[in-house]
Amino acid sequence: MYILVGDYHANQQDGELAKEFYLRLVNNHDSSPLVPLALYEAAYCAYHLQQYDSALALLDQLLERFKKTDEAAPPAADLRQALAKAELLKGDILSEQERYAEARACFARARNWGEDGDLGLQALGRQGEMCLALASENPSMLDEANQCFQAILAVPGAAVAMREMASYRLAKCLERQQKSEEALEIYLRLYFAFTADQANGRQRNWVYFVRSVYDAARILEMRGNVDDMRQAARLYEGLARVGLPASAEAKLRAEGIRASYGLDH
């Protein structure tokens, strides 16, 4: 009953009250098999309420319970998934606090628990993002980030959205490694994959398409020769045609490039 009432309040966007009901189960029925779920949901509520210390304490309590379970026998598939979710959430909280090295360790553990499933690949992507953040002070972390994103792309069953994220992050990583040509190739692949799907009536998320247009055009404009500027204008025009929130600005950018360089269509 506590879980159901907690879920109801969570769906009503009342995280504080939802958290209270989840914790009632924890405090009043410690031996219930639903306690791990209640702890996770309470931590999730605390996270969205930006009560980060509370959320971390609840997750540590949860992981300690899992640790005791793990000592008795190898973890079953459902326990591995629960461990992956808990470590993912803990890593997300630590990253919000800019504790990137600690977050990276959580994501590495989540990756181990989740393996090549959705949770494991999410964790691998976040691990790569933490490496990118740490690379500001330790450039060798770029190699680690590169490996994370390449590992996602090497999984045949990875979802399209996951592959797009990994491709885009890999391109950003390559740029920071002064490999702008390789990065440009990836941005262009993302662009053409999206436009091909559009032409065939397949809808897909456009976030990385838009980003790839701006990043590819930026590299081309930095090179600055006429052919590169013409290609940059065409990329902006491709974005302008699909009617997205960024399309109006893209149209203006294309027109500006053509006017500045005297380019016809």
C-alpha positions as semicolon CSV with decimal commas, in nm:
position;residue;x (nm);y (nm);z (nm)
1;M;0,000;0,000;0,000
2;Y;0,283;0,242;0,086
3;I;0,436;0,190;-0,260
4;L;0,105;0,250;-0,435
5;V;0,037;0,568;-0,239
6;G;0,393;0,685;-0,298
7;D;0,356;0,620;-0,671
8;Y;0,031;0,815;-0,674
9;H;0,191;1,122;-0,517
10;A;0,495;1,090;-0,744
11;N;0,262;1,093;-1,046
12;Q;0,099;1,404;-0,900
13;Q;0,444;1,570;-0,893
14;D;0,444;1,578;-0,511
15;G;0,788;1,433;-0,456
16;E;0,808;1,525;-0,090
17;L;0,491;1,336;0,001
18;A;0,583;1,045;-0,225
19;K;0,920;1,016;-0,054
20;E;0,748;1,017;0,286
21;F;0,530;0,718;0,194
22;Y;0,817;0,520;0,045
23;L;1,014;0,572;0,365
24;R;0,720;0,465;0,579
25;L;0,755;0,121;0,424
26;V;1,129;0,121;0,492
27;N;1,088;0,229;0,853
28;N;0,785;0,016;0,942
29;H;0,848;-0,303;0,743
30;D;1,224;-0,350;0,724
31;S;1,197;-0,717;0,627
32;S;0,960;-0,654;0,335
33;P;1,093;-0,760;-0,007
34;L;0,969;-0,421;-0,132
35;V;1,216;-0,224;0,083
36;P;1,482;-0,203;-0,193
37;L;1,223;-0,062;-0,434
38;A;1,101;0,185;-0,171
39;L;1,456;0,301;-0,099
40;Y;1,526;0,354;-0,469
41;E;1,203;0,546;-0,527
42;A;1,263;0,760;-0,218
43;A;1,615;0,837;-0,340
44;Y;1,478;0,921;-0,684
45;C;1,231;1,165;-0,530
46;A;1,505;1,322;-0,320
47;Y;1,719;1,361;-0,633
48;H;1,444;1,550;-0,816
49;L;1,386;1,762;-0,507
50;Q;1,762;1,843;-0,522
51;Q;1,806;1,688;-0,178
52;Y;2,129;1,532;-0,293
53;D;2,277;1,435;0,044
54;S;1,953;1,264;0,142
55;A;1,938;1,080;-0,190
56;L;2,298;0,960;-0,157
57;A;2,236;0,836;0,197
58;L;1,932;0,638;0,081
59;L;2,123;0,487;-0,211
60;D;2,411;0,389;0,017
61;Q;2,157;0,219;0,244
62;L;2,013;0,040;-0,058
63;L;2,351;-0,068;-0,192
64;E;2,449;-0,198;0,151
65;R;2,139;-0,420;0,151
66;F;2,226;-0,544;-0,196
67;K;2,582;-0,613;-0,083
68;K;2,456;-0,842;0,194
69;T;2,234;-1,022;-0,056
70;D;2,523;-1,053;-0,301
71;E;2,744;-1,221;-0,040
72;A;2,508;-1,517;-0,016
73;A;2,498;-1,609;-0,387
74;P;2,578;-1,472;-0,734
75;P;2,326;-1,196;-0,814
76;A;2,030;-1,293;-1,029
77;A;1,940;-1,093;-1,339
78;D;1,679;-0,879;-1,161
79;L;1,925;-0,797;-0,884
80;R;2,191;-0,700;-1,138
81;Q;1,942;-0,462;-1,299
82;A;1,853;-0,311;-0,962
83;L;2,221;-0,262;-0,879
84;A;2,279;-0,097;-1,216
85;K;1,986;0,143;-1,159
86;A;2,108;0,234;-0,810
87;E;2,465;0,301;-0,925
88;L;2,336;0,502;-1,222
89;L;2,127;0,725;-0,999
90;K;2,412;0,768;-0,753
91;G;2,643;0,863;-1,038
92;D;2,391;1,116;-1,170
93;I;2,371;1,280;-0,828
94;L;2,748;1,294;-0,788
95;S;2,783;1,444;-1,135
96;E;2,531;1,715;-1,040
97;Q;2,765;1,794;-0,751
98;E;3,059;1,803;-0,997
99;R;3,218;1,504;-0,823
100;Y;3,310;1,358;-1,157
101;A;3,570;1,102;-1,049
102;E;3,331;0,950;-0,794
103;A;3,048;0,957;-1,047
104;R;3,268;0,783;-1,302
105;A;3,332;0,500;-1,054
106;C;2,957;0,459;-1,001
107;F;2,893;0,449;-1,373
108;A;3,171;0,192;-1,417
109;R;3,003;-0,034;-1,161
110;A;2,664;0,023;-1,325
111;R;2,819;-0,075;-1,658
112;N;2,947;-0,399;-1,507
113;W;2,605;-0,484;-1,364
114;G;2,411;-0,380;-1,674
115;E;2,654;-0,532;-1,926
116;D;2,539;-0,471;-2,286
117;G;2,174;-0,407;-2,195
118;D;2,015;-0,063;-2,199
119;L;2,124;0,021;-1,844
120;G;2,479;-0,094;-1,907
121;L;2,509;0,115;-2,223
122;Q;2,356;0,419;-2,051
123;A;2,618;0,379;-1,780
124;L;2,895;0,348;-2,038
125;G;2,780;0,669;-2,205
126;R;2,774;0,854;-1,875
127;Q;3,115;0,715;-1,789
128;G;3,243;0,864;-2,112
129;E;3,085;1,199;-2,027
130;M;3,260;1,198;-1,688
131;C;3,589;1,129;-1,865
132;L;3,524;1,429;-2,090
133;A;3,462;1,644;-1,781
134;L;3,777;1,516;-1,611
135;A;3,981;1,577;-1,927
136;S;3,983;1,951;-1,854
137;E;4,249;1,880;-1,591
138;N;4,375;1,545;-1,720
139;P;4,382;1,530;-2,103
140;S;4,458;1,156;-2,096
141;M;4,094;1,109;-1,996
142;L;4,003;1,185;-2,358
143;D;4,137;0,843;-2,454
144;E;3,917;0,684;-2,187
145;A;3,614;0,876;-2,314
146;N;3,691;0,770;-2,670
147;Q;3,699;0,405;-2,564
148;C;3,363;0,433;-2,385
149;F;3,185;0,576;-2,689
150;Q;3,355;0,332;-2,927
151;A;3,245;0,045;-2,703
152;I;2,880;0,153;-2,733
153;L;2,909;0,170;-3,111
154;A;3,058;-0,180;-3,114
155;V;2,742;-0,333;-2,960
156;P;2,526;-0,457;-3,251
157;G;2,199;-0,430;-3,062
158;A;2,250;-0,078;-2,928
159;A;1,944;0,142;-2,980
160;V;1,956;0,410;-3,249
161;A;1,930;0,688;-2,989
162;M;2,219;0,538;-2,792
163;R;2,433;0,510;-3,104
164;E;2,358;0,871;-3,200
165;M;2,460;0,992;-2,855
166;A;2,780;0,788;-2,865
167;S;2,865;0,907;-3,217
168;Y;2,812;1,271;-3,127
169;R;3,010;1,247;-2,802
170;L;3,288;1,065;-2,985
171;A;3,305;1,349;-3,237
172;K;3,332;1,606;-2,956
173;C;3,606;1,397;-2,802
174;L;3,795;1,381;-3,132
175;E;3,771;1,758;-3,170
176;R;3,933;1,803;-2,831
177;Q;4,207;1,567;-2,947
178;Q;4,268;1,800;-3,246
179;K;4,117;1,546;-3,487
180;S;3,867;1,778;-3,649
181;E;3,856;1,589;-3,982
182;E;3,747;1,268;-3,810
183;A;3,495;1,463;-3,604
184;L;3,356;1,629;-3,917
185;E;3,301;1,289;-4,080
186;I;3,091;1,179;-3,782
187;Y;2,886;1,500;-3,777
188;L;2,814;1,457;-4,147
189;R;2,711;1,093;-4,098
190;L;2,463;1,204;-3,832
191;Y;2,331;1,472;-4,066
192;F;2,281;1,239;-4,362
193;A;2,130;0,960;-4,149
194;F;1,864;1,201;-4,024
195;T;1,785;1,350;-4,364
196;A;1,766;1,001;-4,521
197;D;1,514;0,893;-4,259
198;Q;1,315;1,212;-4,315
199;A;1,303;1,142;-4,689
200;N;1,173;0,791;-4,619
201;G;0,907;0,908;-4,375
202;R;1,083;0,775;-4,064
203;Q;1,063;1,004;-3,762
204;R;1,351;1,021;-3,518
205;N;1,479;1,246;-3,243
206;W;1,635;1,557;-3,393
207;V;1,860;1,678;-3,108
208;Y;2,186;1,535;-3,241
209;F;2,091;1,624;-3,598
210;V;2,069;1,992;-3,502
211;R;2,390;1,977;-3,301
212;S;2,572;1,800;-3,583
213;V;2,469;2,072;-3,830
214;Y;2,608;2,349;-3,613
215;D;2,926;2,162;-3,524
216;A;2,998;2,049;-3,880
217;A;2,930;2,399;-4,013
218;R;3,156;2,548;-3,746
219;I;3,447;2,329;-3,857
220;L;3,383;2,411;-4,223
221;E;3,359;2,784;-4,153
222;M;3,685;2,772;-3,957
223;R;3,856;2,623;-4,263
224;G;3,706;2,907;-4,461
225;N;3,762;2,820;-4,827
226;V;3,479;2,868;-5,075
227;D;3,389;2,499;-5,109
228;D;3,376;2,460;-4,732
229;M;3,156;2,766;-4,697
230;R;2,923;2,636;-4,967
231;Q;2,893;2,304;-4,780
232;A;2,829;2,487;-4,452
233;A;2,550;2,686;-4,620
234;R;2,396;2,364;-4,752
235;L;2,402;2,208;-4,406
236;Y;2,219;2,508;-4,262
237;E;1,971;2,492;-4,550
238;G;1,909;2,125;-4,477
239;L;1,823;2,219;-4,120
240;A;1,609;2,509;-4,240
241;R;1,397;2,277;-4,456
242;V;1,287;2,039;-4,181
243;G;1,094;2,295;-3,978
244;L;1,256;2,255;-3,636
245;P;1,294;2,523;-3,366
246;A;1,646;2,598;-3,490
247;S;1,542;2,614;-3,857
248;A;1,476;2,989;-3,875
249;E;1,821;3,074;-3,739
250;A;1,980;2,817;-3,971
251;K;1,811;2,981;-4,271
252;L;1,956;3,319;-4,172
253;R;2,302;3,169;-4,132
254;A;2,286;3,008;-4,475
255;E;2,174;3,335;-4,633
256;G;2,453;3,522;-4,455
257;I;2,719;3,282;-4,584
258;R;2,590;3,296;-4,941
259;A;2,574;3,677;-4,933
260;S;2,923;3,712;-4,785
261;Y;3,085;3,476;-5,035
262;G;2,867;3,547;-5,338
263;L;2,751;3,186;-5,357
264;D;2,459;3,084;-5,575
265;H;2,230;2,794;-5,482
